[in-house]
Amino acid sequence: MAIKSFRNILFIIIIILSGLVQNSYSQKRLIDDFENVELWRVYKSDGVEAHIKQVAGRTGNAIRFEYDFTKGSGYGGIQKVVTVELPENFQFSFYIRANSPNNNLEIKFLDSTGENVWWMNNRNYSFPSEWTKFTVKKRHIEFAWGPIEDKSLKKISRIEFTIASYNGGKGWVEFDDLYFEELPSELQSKPEALIKSSTQFSDEYSIINISDNKPHTKWLSAESEEEKIIIDFQGYREIGGFVIDWDKENYPKQFDIFLSDGDDKWNKVYSVELNSGERSYIRLLNAECRYALIELKKSSGNKFGISELKILEPSFSEDLNQF
């Protein structure tokens, strides 16, 4: 049976066992679908050429921002007037693709005066060539400049996407499907993740052993060429990655990690072709999902085994010093 079909069947089984998806997030609010470029204003510094036009998007149409740093430095971007009252916790998300050298990607939020600016500044950003979801969470946003004394962000009146020179050059960047979403409080406790495997060698080597914080216990699969482990977070959740301690005699020489939002679509986010069997530190930056699927291949023995699997918080992936 094809791997994709197996994953779909496994997904359906897990849904039945786990119950219906309970999404703890509120309904998304569409800020802009970029069907009308006239809603956006272009701004730029001296020595920068900048233009916008409508192009085919990820869904419907998108906006393309074209720039040329003719003097090697400067900035340019697009701005839209939009009013959003901000709750305790939230995120903005959009899709982006580009043909551009690495430069700074700045997402800015302005108040009604236009003088106070908050931002997420992605320095020397490597722009994706295919449509990629980009998420800006509350904790990613910091005060940039302005005369206001209370620097907490409570309400925005404008949103800006800015390309500022890091390497200079010229290129284009496209944006589509800008959403705002209220999130649960970061202090709210998360439900315990449920972990299931395709097989297990015996009750002594149950899958529950990989999350018991006891390194002397372990999970072992039945004898097989491939094995699947699925993690149900019991709700949409942001994760920073995983730390996996493999069984030294039965570790996968290859493994892949997929994420799902709760439908039957699995996106591969991590892959290892030459696993040594030592501890694996898996960094997933800006990863959000309902389910994670780990596919194990080519055992060093005749089974697959894990002694411990730890789910990391998002802060781990944001700081390379923690890996």
N, C-alpha and C positions, 0 to 999 in steps of 0.2 A: 504493500500500500504506500502511496506517495506520502512524503513527510508532511506536506501541507494538509492533505486529507486527514492524516493521523492527528495533527494538531487541532484541526477543526472538530473532530470527533471527541478528542480529549477535552477540549474546551466545553462542549455541550454537556459531557458527563459531569465536569466540575461544576457547571452552572446548576445542574439538577441537584447535585449533592450539597451545594453551598446555599441554594435558594436564589431568589431573584436578586438582581443587582440593586443595591441600595446606594444611590449616589448622594453623598452628603453635601455636595456643592449645590448652590442655588443656580437658577437659570442664567445662562450667559446673556449679556446684552451686546447686541451688535452696535459698535461705534461707527464703523464705516466698511462697506463692502467694495469701495473704490470703483463704483460704477460711474461716478461723476467726478472727473478730475478738477472741475471748476470749483469744487468745495475746498480745494487745497491751494495755498499760496506759496510761491517759491521765494526763498530769500538766499542771499549769498554775500560773500565778502568780495572786495576788489581783487581782480585777477583770477576770478573763477567764472567759468561759463556754466550755466545751469538751466535745464529745461525739463518739463514734464510732458508726458503724453499717455494716452490710454492704450493698453495692450491686452491681449488675451491673458486671463489670469488662471489661478488655480481653480477657482469657481467663477464663472462669468468673466468679468474684466478685472484688470489690475491697473495700478499706476506705475509708470516707469519714470524714475528720476535719473536724468543723464547729467554727468558733470565732467568738467575738465579743469584741473588745477594748472592753469597756463603758466603760472609763475612758481609752481612747485609747492605752494602752501595755500592756506585759506580754508574756507568751509562753505558749504551750501546745503540746503535742505528744503523741507516742505512743512507747512504748518496748517492746522485746521482748528477752527473755533468749535469747541465742544465742552459742555458743562457736565461734570461728574462729581456728585457728592460721594466722598470716600468713606467706606465703613471701617471697622476695626482692622480687618484683614481683606486683602483683595489681590487680584492679578490682572494684568493686561496681556493679551497674546495676539500675535499676527503671524502671517506667513511671509517669508522673504526668499528671494533668489537674486543672483547678480552675476554680472561679468565685470569684475572689479579687482584691482589690486588691494592688498590689505590696507585699510585705513581705519580711522576711528568711526564707530557707529554710535551715535548719541541719541538716546530716546529721552526727550525733555517734556516736562510738565510745568505749565505756567499758571499763575493765579490770575485774577481779573485785572490786576494792574499791569501785567506783562513784565514787571520788573523783578519778580521773585521766581526763581527757576530751581526746579528739582530735576535730577537726571539719573540715568543709568549710562555710564560711559564705558563702552567696550573698546578699549584701546588696541590698535593693531589687529582689528577684527578680520578673521578669515571668512569672507563671504561665501555662502553655499551656492553652487551652480544649479541645484535643483530646489524645488519648493521645500522649505524647511520651517517648521513651527518654531517661533521665538517667543519665550515667555518672560515677562517682567513682573516679578513678585514685589510685594511691598518692601521686603527686606533688601531688595536690590537697589532701591531708590534712595538717593541721598541728596541733601540740600547742596546746591551748586553755588548760587550767589543771589544777592538781593538785600534790600534794607530791612526786611521784616524781622521782628524780634522772635516771634514764635515760629521756629523752623520746622514744625511738624506739618506734614501735608494732609490737609483735610478736604480740600476742594480744588478742582482744576478747571480752568477755562479754555486752555489751549493745549494741543499736543503737537510736538515737533519730532520729525526724524531728520537728523543732521549727519552728513558725511564730512568729517574734518580730516585734513591732510595728516597722514602719518608717513606714508611712502610717496604721496603725491600721485601723479598720473591722471588717467581718465577712465571712465567706465560708466556702467549703469546699474541701478538697483531697483528692483520691483517689490511692491508691497501689496498684500491682499488680505482680506478678512480680518479686520481689527476688532477684537472683542474685549469687553470688560466683564469681570466675574467676581462676585463676592465670595470669600472663602471662610471656612470655619476659623475660629480663633486658633492661633498657633499653640496656645496653652491647652486646648482641648485634647483629651487623651485619644490615642488611636487604638482601634480594635486590634487584637492579636492576629497576626497573619496565620493563615491555614496553609500547611505545606503537605502536598501529596506526591506520591511517586507512581510510576507505571507498575512497578513490581517491588517486592522485597524478598530477601533470601529466607527470612524467618521472622517470627515475632521478636526474637532477641535483637534483630538488626532492623528495627522499625524506623521509618522516616522521622518519627518524633525525636529520635536520638540526635539529629543534627541541630536541634534548637534547645537542647537541655543544659547547655553550658558545662558539659562534662566531657572533656577531651578523650577520656578512655572509652566512651561509648561511641557507636557509629551506626550508620545505615549502610546496608549492603543490598544491592539489587539481586534478582535472580540472574542466572547466566544468560547474557544477551549481548548482541553486537551494538545496540543503542539503548538508551534509557532517557526517560523524560521526567523532570521534576517541575511541578507547577506550584506557584505561590499565589494564594488568594489574599489580597490585603483587606478584603471585606469593605471596600470603599475605594474611591479614587484617592491616590496617595502619591506624594512626591518622595523619591528616594535618592540617596547619594551613591548607591552601589552596594556591593557585597564583599565580604571576606569569606573565602571558602578554604577550609582545611581538608585536603583530600586524604583518603585512605592510601597509605604508601604502597600497598600491594595491588590495589584495584582502582587506579585513578584513570580518568579519560585522557587520552593523548590529544584529543580535540574536543572543544565544546563551544556552543553558541548560546547566546542569551537573547530572548525575544520579549517584547512588552506588548500588552494589549490594553486598550481603554475600556474594554468590556463588551466588545463585539467579537466577530470572528476574524478580525484582522490582526495579524502578529507582525511587528516590526523588529527586524534584527538590529540590535544596538551594540553588540559586543561579540567578538569571535576570537578564538585562540586555536592555532593550527599545531603548535608544538608545546604542549603543556608538560612541565617537568615533574608534576606531582607534588611540588611544594605548595605552600600557602599561596592562593591567588587573591590579589587585591584588584577589585574590579571597580573602576571609577566611572560613574554615570552622571554626567553633568546635565542639569535641568531635566531630569527624567521623571515623568509622571505616568502612572498607570493604575489599572485595577488588578491586573495579573502580570506575573513574570513567569516565563517558561525557560528552563535550562535544559538544553539537549546535550547529552553526553555521548561521545563516540570513541571507538577504538580503545578499548580498555587495555591497560598494561598487564592485566591478569585475565580472568574470565568473568568478572563481575564489575560493577561500579560501586564505589564507596566514598562516603563523606563522613568525617567525624563531627565537624561543626560548620554551620553556615550562619553568618551574622549579616543582618540587614543594616546598612549604614544610613545615617541621617543626611539630609542635603548639605549640611555645613561641611561634611567631610570632602565632598566632591569639589567644593568651591575653594578649598585650600589645599594646594598640591603638597604642602609640607606634612599633611596628615597621611599621605600615601607613601 
